[in-house]
């Protein structure tokens, strides 16, 4: 799974982040090859993942945001064995650790609000070693460089990416990809 993620992101570094199920069709028709699913619930998640995968999209489910799942190893096992996304996204270090033990591709989402959050985030990354880290907001080139340097983990920039300049700045700072719900950016 990791090999596919890095191949797809190398082909197109823009990741479609879905925060509204009404945008599924737009995502399926977009040039984005990777999808971050930030919405859904236990009743519809399987169908959504299947639709996206049918269109040859890699799908990473943000387990913290999916309704009806507890945030534990049993939910991870069910998600992995039944719904079969390509990986998970979470802010919770304990879920990253459990998912890694289950051989699930992991993306740790970090909100970098101040220097304490930055230090804490780098320490968490170095301790847990997710497959990739998504930092929000993604419009912080200096922070992207610092996390790449300190943690040596692939960085995805997400949040507040509004235009081509934001994309270029984030990529030039060392991000391997950009996650965004902004449909205009999906086509850049």
Helices and strands as residue ranges (DSSP letters): H 2-11, E 14-18, G 21-23, H 24-29, E 34-37, H 45-54, E 58-62, G 63-65, H 73-78, I 79-83, E 87-90, H 93-101, E 106-111, H 115-128, E 132-136, H 141-151, E 154-158, H 164-172, E 177-180, H 183-186
